[in-house]
Amino acid sequence: MCSNSTAACRRFRRASSHNGSTSRTPPSSTFPTRTAPWWANRPGSISATSRPVCIQRRPRPQPGRRRAGRHHRRVHRPPEATPVRTAPRRWEVGVHAPLAEYGTVLGRVLAARGLDRESAAAFLDPGASYHDPLLLPDMEHAVAVIRGAVAEGSRIAVYGDYDADGVTACAMLTRVLRAAGADVEPYIPNRMTEGYGLHGAALDELASRGVSCVITVDCGTSSVDVVAGRPRGMRLVVTDHHLPLAPDGIPRLAPADALVNPKLPSNRSPFDALAGAGVAFKLVQALEDARVVPPGSAGGSEALAALGTVADMMPLVGENRIIVRHGLPRLTDVTGIRALSEVAGVAPPLRAADVAFAIGPRINAAGRMEDARLALQLCLAEDADIARRLALQLDAQNRERQAAVAAALVDAEARVAELDDGAPAIVLGDSAWPMGIVGLVAGRLAERYARPAFVVCLDPTEAKGSARSVPGVHIVRALDRAAPALLRYGGHAAAAGFSLEANRLDEFRTIVSAAVAEQLADARPERVFAIDCAIDASEATPALCRELAALEPCGLGNPAPLLALRGVRVLGATPFGAERQHVRVVFGGDTGILEATAFHKPSLAEHLPRGRLVDACFSIEMSSWQGQDRVQARLRDLRPAGRVELAAAG
């Protein structure tokens, strides 16, 4: 484990400000780390000259909070440092004829996403049904094992994971099996002391407490040795959605009594992109069909399944779309989630964006900063007062997490600026970065530089890291290549975790860089904005927001529509927020005026003069203010007006 994680967390808490924002955009660094405006670092962009900056982490005093005072520190970027090279941006703007059955803009969006009349109707159908859960591998065996354990009165443990997916799946099965009269003990490993996955010591401890049947959620597929060496007589059902590891080309599968995983070759279900909570939900469906658990168990589990699916960034298509569409309206029926949404400042009806950017991060904060059992207690809470107390604790941990990520990101970006040699992958390690946040830092780096990022919390013995990928790179297959240098690893195509001996980091960097280079071949790292269609400012109305709401739930795999305005004039750019880290921009043209918000882009106000003609890329949503509906645009990118993009024509 990364033994210095707790101390590192404390150092970051002392050195960093607390950002209590509850906006629906992902939290990001609130510090001005760039030497040029965020939209300028690409060919043909509006240029701006600036000097290297001195970043001072000194939060503004807030009511009821003690000033950071002497604990702030400065990060100096030397004058000779190379400015950070962000990935070039490219726009692809849809120019499709709209599907006639739908509104003008919605029809163009559907066409831009490759849907025809028939597939669009199926996609938008709110009555779409679930697939048969018995089509998943080993599901019948899993039901038989659990039926026997419940009938015999055996003590059952539900073994989860410390992220939101694993926590919600663990809470879901615990609730359902307890409702069936079973004696159930939920178990969540500690990120700091145990790490990810199924552990032999944990199974031994559970056996000593009388557990004779274990059901895993969100883990266990490749835990071959642990499962083979489990206590004698212990029945074990693995439910998981991670890819089986194949360091030698042969998948490693745990010898469990049942292994339910849609990623296995034996899967017969039409949909294989379920979250861990989604697989647990399919198990609940099968148990209900077999009358092992009470009627209505599956319907009552949709809320937690939806939360885990969105928080784990699974594609919101196919069966995931059905789970989330049905589960979102029921989220506030869960006492703990209702309390957390109130604390986070998001009101019903909840959207997938609320889960992704407000609720999910707060649940994840428990496992990142302290112990995920706090989040599990929230998901199992029935008393409203207890739930609110737990929600407030999670909210405080999330603010600490935001501050820690912001501070680590400043350090990481400065290091990329100094060391960047155009390598196909970014590999960074530091003993001061808390283990619980390295995945978030890796995600920010991968997004900004359009290259896979591997970020490691270094320890004298075992270093633990997280990897985040980009389109075109299967991160687990890259880690398969590096298996000889690793102690453990696992994950998905886009995200993974791993551990290694600290003195092998350079060897690891060389191997994964070569593996990534092979996968990318001659591809050029770049950020592509797939814009569904261009509109006039006059079309950005509440009516359009209601029209586009048919696409919800939106998220990974089904993003909120990305729209563009061409040749609009900047009428003003005003910073706002506690640290003036956000910017409100007003655009005007012949067809009207649009106000847009750019979150965590503090330099924009300085480098966007009034009167400049630009093209703007944004998404829109409805917001209410004093009983009035209004359009809220989220600015995603800017470029000089008149540039020619690659048209994504049908």
C-alpha positions in Angstrom: 0.0 0.0 0.0 1.0 3.6 -0.2 1.6 4.1 3.5 2.0 7.8 3.4 -1.5 8.4 1.9 -3.2 9.6 5.1 -0.3 12.0 6.0 -0.3 13.2 2.4 -4.0 13.9 2.5 -3.4 16.0 5.7 -0.6 18.0 4.0 -2.8 18.8 1.0 -5.7 19.8 3.3 -3.5 22.2 5.1 -2.0 23.6 1.9 -5.1 24.0 -0.1 -8.3 25.9 -0.1 -11.7 24.3 0.4 -13.9 24.7 -2.7 -17.5 24.0 -1.8 -18.9 24.4 -5.3 -21.9 22.3 -6.1 -22.0 23.1 -9.8 -22.9 20.4 -12.2 -19.6 20.6 -14.0 -16.8 18.4 -12.9 -14.6 19.9 -10.2 -11.3 21.2 -11.5 -8.3 23.2 -10.5 -9.3 26.7 -9.4 -5.7 28.0 -9.8 -4.5 29.9 -12.9 -1.9 27.5 -14.1 -1.8 28.2 -17.8 0.4 30.8 -19.4 -2.1 31.3 -22.2 -5.9 31.3 -22.5 -7.4 27.8 -22.5 -8.7 28.1 -26.0 -5.4 29.5 -27.5 -3.0 26.6 -27.5 -3.8 25.2 -30.9 -3.0 26.1 -34.5 -5.0 29.1 -35.7 -6.3 30.1 -32.3 -6.4 33.6 -31.0 -3.0 34.3 -29.5 -2.2 36.0 -26.3 1.1 36.8 -24.7 1.6 36.3 -21.0 4.3 35.8 -18.5 5.0 32.8 -16.3 2.8 33.0 -13.3 3.4 32.6 -9.6 0.6 30.5 -8.1 -0.3 31.2 -4.5 -2.6 28.8 -2.7 -4.2 31.3 -0.4 -8.0 30.8 -0.1 -10.3 33.7 0.6 -11.6 33.6 4.2 -15.1 32.3 4.3 -17.7 32.7 7.1 -17.1 30.1 9.8 -13.8 28.9 8.3 -10.4 29.5 9.6 -8.0 31.2 7.2 -5.3 29.0 5.9 -2.7 31.5 7.0 0.8 30.2 7.3 -0.1 26.9 5.6 -0.3 28.3 2.1 2.6 27.8 -0.2 3.7 29.2 -3.5 4.6 27.3 -6.6 7.0 29.3 -8.8 7.3 28.5 -12.5 10.8 29.5 -13.6 11.0 32.0 -16.5 12.8 29.5 -18.7 10.2 26.8 -18.2 8.5 25.6 -21.4 4.8 26.4 -21.5 2.6 23.4 -21.1 1.7 22.0 -24.5 -2.0 21.1 -24.5 -3.4 18.8 -27.2 -4.6 20.5 -30.4 -8.3 20.9 -30.8 -10.4 20.0 -33.8 -14.1 20.6 -34.4 -16.3 18.3 -36.4 -19.7 20.0 -37.0 -22.6 17.9 -38.1 -24.4 19.1 -41.3 -27.1 16.4 -41.4 -30.6 16.8 -42.7 -32.9 16.5 -39.7 -35.1 13.4 -39.1 -38.5 14.8 -40.1 -40.4 13.2 -37.2 -38.7 15.3 -34.6 -38.0 19.0 -34.0 -35.6 20.7 -36.2 -32.6 20.7 -33.8 -33.4 17.4 -32.2 -33.8 15.8 -35.6 -30.4 17.1 -36.6 -28.8 15.9 -33.4 -30.3 12.4 -33.9 -29.1 12.3 -37.5 -25.6 13.5 -36.5 -25.4 10.5 -34.1 -26.0 8.1 -36.9 -29.6 7.3 -36.0 -32.3 6.7 -38.7 -36.0 6.8 -38.2 -36.3 3.3 -36.7 -33.2 3.4 -34.5 -34.2 6.9 -33.2 -37.6 5.6 -32.2 -36.0 2.7 -30.3 -33.5 5.0 -28.6 -36.1 7.4 -27.4 -38.7 4.8 -26.4 -39.3 5.2 -22.6 -40.9 1.7 -22.5 -37.8 -0.3 -23.6 -37.5 -3.5 -21.6 -34.6 -5.3 -19.9 -32.8 -8.4 -21.2 -33.3 -11.7 -19.5 -30.7 -11.8 -16.7 -30.1 -15.6 -17.2 -28.3 -14.7 -20.5 -25.4 -13.5 -18.4 -22.7 -16.2 -17.7 -23.2 -18.4 -14.7 -26.3 -16.5 -13.5 -28.3 -19.7 -12.9 -25.5 -21.2 -10.8 -25.3 -17.9 -8.8 -29.0 -18.0 -8.1 -28.7 -21.6 -7.0 -25.9 -20.9 -4.6 -27.6 -17.9 -3.0 -30.9 -19.7 -2.8 -29.2 -22.5 -0.8 -27.5 -20.0 1.5 -30.7 -18.1 2.2 -32.7 -21.3 2.8 -30.1 -22.7 5.2 -29.9 -19.5 7.2 -26.2 -19.2 6.4 -24.4 -16.0 7.1 -23.8 -14.1 3.8 -21.2 -11.4 3.2 -21.5 -9.0 0.3 -17.9 -8.0 -0.6 -17.8 -4.7 -2.5 -15.4 -2.0 -3.6 -14.5 1.4 -2.3 -15.8 3.5 -5.2 -19.4 4.6 -5.9 -20.1 1.6 -8.1 -18.9 -0.9 -5.6 -20.6 0.8 -2.7 -24.0 1.1 -4.4 -23.8 -2.5 -5.6 -22.9 -3.7 -2.1 -25.7 -1.7 -0.5 -28.2 -2.9 -3.1 -27.6 -6.7 -2.5 -27.4 -6.1 1.3 -30.8 -4.4 1.3 -32.4 -7.1 -0.9 -31.1 -10.1 0.9 -32.0 -8.7 4.3 -35.5 -8.1 3.0 -35.5 -11.8 2.2 -34.7 -12.6 5.8 -31.0 -13.4 5.2 -28.2 -12.7 7.7 -26.1 -10.3 5.7 -22.8 -8.6 6.5 -21.6 -6.0 4.0 -17.8 -5.6 3.5 -15.9 -2.8 1.8 -12.1 -3.0 1.7 -10.1 0.1 2.8 -8.3 1.8 -0.1 -5.4 2.9 2.1 -4.8 -0.3 4.0 -6.1 -3.1 1.7 -6.4 -1.8 -1.8 -8.6 -2.9 -4.6 -10.0 -6.4 -5.0 -10.6 -9.6 -3.2 -8.2 -10.3 -0.4 -7.5 -13.7 1.3 -7.0 -12.0 4.7 -10.5 -10.5 4.4 -12.1 -13.9 3.5 -10.3 -15.4 6.5 -11.7 -12.7 8.8 -15.2 -13.1 7.4 -15.0 -16.9 8.0 -14.0 -16.3 11.6 -17.2 -14.3 12.0 -19.3 -17.1 10.8 -19.7 -16.2 7.1 -20.0 -19.2 4.9 -21.2 -17.6 1.6 -19.6 -14.6 0.0 -21.0 -12.6 -3.0 -18.6 -10.1 -4.6 -19.7 -7.1 -6.4 -17.5 -5.1 -8.8 -14.4 -7.3 -8.2 -13.0 -10.8 -8.2 -12.9 -11.9 -11.8 -9.1 -12.5 -11.9 -8.5 -13.2 -8.2 -7.4 -16.8 -9.0 -5.2 -17.5 -6.1 -7.4 -15.8 -3.5 -10.5 -17.7 -4.6 -8.7 -21.0 -4.9 -7.3 -20.5 -1.4 -10.5 -19.4 0.3 -11.5 -21.0 3.6 -12.7 -24.6 3.3 -16.5 -24.8 2.8 -16.9 -21.2 1.9 -19.2 -20.8 -1.1 -18.2 -17.8 -3.3 -20.2 -16.1 -6.1 -18.3 -13.5 -8.1 -20.2 -10.7 -9.8 -18.0 -8.3 -11.7 -17.7 -6.2 -14.9 -13.9 -5.8 -15.2 -12.0 -7.4 -18.0 -10.3 -10.6 -17.1 -6.5 -10.1 -17.0 -4.6 -11.9 -19.7 -0.8 -11.1 -19.3 0.1 -14.2 -21.4 -2.9 -13.9 -23.7 -4.9 -16.4 -21.7 -7.7 -14.9 -19.5 -7.3 -15.6 -15.8 -10.6 -16.5 -14.3 -11.2 -17.1 -10.6 -12.5 -20.7 -9.7 -15.6 -19.5 -7.9 -18.8 -21.4 -7.5 -20.3 -18.9 -10.0 -18.7 -16.1 -12.0 -21.1 -13.6 -13.4 -19.4 -11.2 -15.7 -20.8 -9.8 -19.0 -17.2 -9.4 -20.3 -16.6 -13.2 -20.5 -16.7 -15.0 -23.9 -19.6 -17.1 -22.6 -21.9 -14.1 -22.3 -25.1 -14.5 -24.3 -26.7 -11.1 -23.3 -26.9 -8.5 -26.1 -25.4 -5.9 -23.8 -22.0 -6.3 -22.1 -21.2 -2.7 -20.8 -22.9 -3.0 -17.4 -21.4 -1.3 -14.3 -20.7 -3.4 -11.3 -24.0 -2.1 -9.9 -25.6 -3.1 -13.1 -24.5 -6.7 -12.8 -25.7 -6.7 -9.2 -29.0 -5.4 -10.4 -29.3 -8.2 -13.0 -28.6 -10.7 -10.1 -31.5 -9.1 -8.2 -33.7 -9.5 -11.2 -32.8 -13.2 -11.4 -33.3 -13.7 -7.7 -36.7 -12.1 -7.9 -37.7 -14.2 -10.9 -36.6 -17.3 -8.9 -38.6 -16.1 -5.8 -35.5 -16.0 -3.6 -36.1 -12.3 -2.8 -39.4 -10.5 -2.3 -41.5 -9.2 -5.3 -40.5 -5.6 -6.3 -36.9 -6.1 -5.2 -35.6 -5.3 -8.7 -37.7 -2.1 -9.1 -36.6 -1.0 -5.7 -32.9 -1.5 -6.7 -33.1 0.6 -9.9 -32.1 3.8 -8.0 -28.8 2.5 -6.6 -28.1 0.7 -9.9 -28.6 4.0 -11.7 -26.3 5.8 -9.3 -23.5 3.3 -9.7 -23.8 3.2 -13.5 -23.5 7.0 -13.9 -20.8 7.4 -11.2 -18.7 4.7 -12.8 -18.9 6.5 -16.1 -20.4 3.6 -18.0 -21.9 4.4 -21.5 -25.6 5.5 -21.2 -26.8 3.3 -24.0 -28.5 0.0 -24.3 -29.5 -1.5 -20.9 -27.6 1.1 -19.0 -29.9 3.7 -20.5 -33.0 1.8 -19.3 -31.5 1.4 -15.8 -30.7 5.0 -15.4 -33.9 6.3 -17.0 -36.0 4.2 -14.5 -33.7 4.7 -11.6 -33.1 8.5 -11.6 -36.7 9.4 -10.6 -36.4 7.0 -7.6 -33.1 8.2 -6.3 -34.7 10.5 -3.7 -36.7 7.5 -2.4 -33.4 6.3 -0.9 -33.2 8.1 2.4 -29.4 8.6 2.3 -29.3 9.8 -1.3 -32.1 12.3 -0.6 -30.1 13.7 2.2 -27.0 13.9 0.1 -28.8 15.6 -2.8 -30.1 18.2 -0.3 -26.6 18.9 1.1 -25.2 19.0 -2.4 -27.8 21.6 -3.4 -29.4 19.6 -6.3 -33.2 19.4 -6.3 -35.5 16.8 -7.9 -36.0 15.8 -10.6 -32.4 14.6 -10.6 -30.6 14.3 -13.9 -27.6 12.1 -14.8 -25.4 15.2 -14.6 -26.4 15.7 -11.0 -25.2 12.2 -10.2 -22.0 12.5 -12.2 -21.0 15.9 -10.8 -22.6 16.3 -7.4 -23.8 13.0 -5.8 -21.3 10.5 -7.2 -18.2 12.6 -6.3 -19.4 12.9 -2.7 -19.9 9.2 -2.4 -16.5 8.5 -4.0 -14.9 11.0 -1.6 -15.3 8.7 1.4 -13.1 6.0 -0.2 -10.6 8.5 -1.6 -10.0 10.5 1.6 -10.9 8.2 4.5 -13.1 5.0 4.5 -15.8 4.0 2.0 -17.8 2.5 4.8 -19.1 6.0 5.5 -20.7 6.0 2.0 -22.1 2.5 2.5 -23.7 3.6 5.8 -25.4 6.5 3.9 -26.8 4.2 1.3 -28.2 1.8 3.9 -29.5 4.6 6.3 -33.2 4.6 7.1 -33.2 7.4 9.6 -33.3 10.9 8.1 -31.3 12.6 10.9 -28.6 10.0 10.7 -28.6 10.2 6.9 -28.1 14.0 7.0 -25.2 13.7 9.4 -23.5 11.2 7.1 -24.2 13.4 4.1 -22.6 16.4 5.8 -19.5 14.3 6.5 -19.3 13.2 2.9 -19.7 16.8 1.7 -16.8 17.9 3.9 -14.6 15.1 2.6 -15.5 16.1 -1.0 -14.3 19.6 -0.4 -11.0 18.2 1.0 -10.8 16.0 -2.1 -11.3 19.0 -4.4 -8.6 20.9 -2.7 -6.2 18.0 -2.8 -6.8 17.4 -6.5 -6.3 21.1 -7.3 -3.0 21.2 -5.5 -1.7 17.9 -7.0 -2.8 19.0 -10.5 -0.7 22.2 -10.2 2.3 20.1 -9.4 1.6 17.6 -12.1 1.1 20.1 -14.9 4.3 21.9 -13.9 6.2 18.7 -14.2 4.7 17.9 -17.6 5.7 21.4 -18.7 9.3 20.7 -17.6 9.6 17.1 -18.8 7.2 16.8 -21.8 9.1 15.4 -24.7 6.1 14.4 -26.8 6.1 10.8 -25.4 2.9 8.9 -26.3 2.0 8.5 -22.6 2.3 10.6 -19.5 3.8 8.7 -16.5 4.3 10.6 -13.3 4.9 9.6 -9.7 5.2 11.5 -6.4 5.2 10.4 -2.7 3.2 13.5 -1.8 0.2 12.8 -3.9 -2.5 11.0 -1.9 -3.4 7.6 -3.3 -7.1 8.4 -3.3 -6.8 11.2 -5.9 -4.3 9.9 -8.4 -7.0 8.6 -10.7 -8.6 12.0 -10.8 -5.3 13.7 -11.6 -4.7 11.1 -14.3 -8.1 11.8 -15.8 -7.5 15.5 -16.0 -4.1 15.0 -17.6 -5.4 12.6 -20.2 -8.2 15.0 -21.1 -6.0 18.0 -21.4 -3.1 16.4 -23.4 -5.1 13.7 -25.3 -2.6 11.1 -24.2 -3.0 8.2 -21.7 -1.9 9.2 -18.2 -0.4 7.0 -15.5 -0.2 8.7 -12.1 1.5 7.0 -9.2 1.6 7.5 -5.4 5.1 6.5 -4.7 6.1 4.5 -1.6 9.5 3.1 -0.6 8.2 -0.5 -1.1 4.9 -0.6 -3.2 3.7 2.2 -5.4 0.1 2.4 -6.4 -1.3 4.2 -9.4 -4.2 4.8 -11.7 -4.4 5.1 -15.4 -6.8 7.0 -17.7 -6.9 6.5 -21.4 -8.0 8.2 -24.6 -9.9 6.9 -27.6 -7.8 4.4 -29.5 -5.8 3.1 -26.5 -7.0 0.0 -24.5 -5.3 0.7 -21.2 -5.6 -2.8 -19.7 -4.0 -4.3 -22.8 -1.1 -1.8 -22.3 -0.8 -2.9 -18.7 -0.8 -6.6 -19.9 2.4 -5.7 -21.7 3.9 -4.3 -18.5 2.7 -7.2 -16.3 6.3 -8.4 -15.5 6.9 -5.1 -13.8 3.6 -5.0 -11.9 2.5 -6.5 -8.7 -1.2 -6.2 -9.5 -3.4 -4.5 -12.0 -7.0 -4.5 -13.4 -9.7 -2.3 -14.9 -11.4 -1.4 -18.2 -10.4 -0.2 -21.6 -10.5 3.4 -20.5 -9.4 3.3 -16.8 -7.3 1.0 -14.7 -5.5 0.6 -11.4 -2.1 -1.0 -10.8 0.7 -1.4 -8.3 4.4 -1.9 -8.7 7.7 -1.8 -6.8 8.7 1.9 -6.6 12.2 1.3 -8.1 10.6 -0.1 -11.3 8.8 3.1 -12.3 11.3 3.9 -15.1 11.0 0.4 -16.4 7.2 0.6 -16.3 7.3 4.0 -18.1 9.4 2.6 -21.0 7.1 -0.5 -21.4 3.7 1.3 -21.3 5.0 4.1 -23.6 6.0 1.5 -26.2 2.6 -0.3 -25.8 0.7 2.9 -26.1 2.7 4.0 -29.2 1.9 0.7 -30.9 -1.8 1.1 -30.3 -1.8 4.7 -31.5 0.4 3.9 -34.5 0.6 7.2 -36.4 -2.4 8.8 -34.7 -1.9 12.4 -33.6 -3.1 13.3 -30.1 -5.9 15.8 -30.3 -9.1 16.8 -28.6 -12.0 16.4 -31.0 -15.3 18.3 -30.4 -18.0 16.3 -32.1 -20.6 19.1 -32.5 -24.0 17.9 -33.3 -25.1 21.0 -35.2 -24.7 24.7 -35.5 -27.7 26.9 -34.5 -28.6 30.6 -34.4 -28.7 32.4 -31.0 -32.4 32.9 -31.4 -32.9 29.1 -31.3 -31.4 28.8 -27.8 -34.7 28.9 -26.0 -36.4 27.1 -23.1 -38.4 25.3 -25.8 -35.2 23.9 -27.3 -34.1 22.7 -23.9 -37.4 20.8 -23.5 -37.0 19.4 -26.9 -33.5 18.1 -26.3 -34.5 16.6 -22.9 -35.8 13.6 -24.9 -32.2 12.5 -25.2 -31.8 12.2 -21.4 -30.2 10.6 -19.5 -27.0 12.1 -21.0 -23.5 11.1 -20.1 -20.7 8.9 -21.5 -21.8 7.3 -24.7 -24.7 9.7 -25.0 -23.3 13.1 -24.3 -25.5 16.2 -23.9 -25.9 17.8 -27.4 -23.0 19.9 -28.3 -24.0 23.0 -30.3 -22.2 25.8 -32.0 -22.7 29.5 -32.8 -20.7 30.9 -35.8 -19.4 34.4 -36.2 -20.8 35.9 -33.0 -19.4 38.9 -31.3 -18.1 39.0 -27.7 -20.2 41.6 -25.8 -18.5 41.0 -22.5 -16.6 38.5 -20.3 -17.0 38.8 -16.5 -15.3 36.6 -13.9 -17.3 35.3 -11.0 -17.1 32.8 -8.1 -15.4 32.8 -4.7 -12.0 32.8 -6.3 -13.2 34.4 -9.6 -12.4 31.1 -11.2 -15.4 31.1 -13.6 -16.3 33.4 -16.4 -19.6 34.6 -17.8 -19.5 35.5 -21.5 -22.2 37.3 -23.5 -22.3 36.7 -27.2 -24.3 38.7 -29.7 -25.1 38.5 -33.4 -27.7 39.2 -36.0 -30.0 36.6 -34.6 -29.9 37.4 -30.9 -27.9 37.3 -27.7 -26.7 34.2 -25.7 -25.1 34.2 -22.2 -22.7 31.3 -21.5 -20.7 30.2 -18.5 -17.1 28.9 -18.7 -16.3 27.0 -15.5 -12.7 26.9 -14.2 -11.4 29.1 -17.0 -10.1 32.1 -15.1 -7.8 33.4 -17.8 -10.6 33.7 -20.3 -11.8 37.2 -19.1 -8.3 38.6 -19.6 -7.8 37.3 -23.2 -11.3 37.7 -24.7 -11.7 41.4 -25.7 -15.0 42.9 -26.4 -15.9 43.0 -30.0 -13.9 39.9 -31.1 -15.7 37.7 -33.6 -15.6 34.0 -32.5 -17.2 30.7 -33.0 -18.5 29.2 -29.7 -19.1 25.6 -28.8 -21.5 24.9 -25.9 -24.2 22.8 -24.4 -27.5 24.1 -23.0 -29.8 23.3 -20.2 -32.7 24.8 -18.4 -32.4 26.6 -15.1 -34.9 28.4 -13.0 -34.5 31.7 -11.3 -37.3 33.2 -9.2 -39.9 31.0 -10.9 -38.7 31.9 -14.4 -37.2 29.3 -16.8 -34.1 30.4 -18.6 -31.5 28.9 -20.8 -28.1 28.2 -19.3 -25.3 27.6 -21.8 -22.0 25.8 -20.8 -19.1 27.0 -22.9 -16.9 24.2 -24.0 -14.6 25.8 -26.6 -13.9 28.9 -28.6 -12.0 29.6 -31.8 -11.6 32.5 -34.2 -14.6 33.1 -36.4 -14.4 31.8 -40.0 -12.3 28.7 -39.6 -13.1 25.8 -41.7 -13.8 22.5 -39.9 -14.1 18.9 -41.0 -17.8 18.6 -41.6 -19.3 15.4 -40.2 -21.8 14.9 -42.9 -24.1 11.9 -43.2 
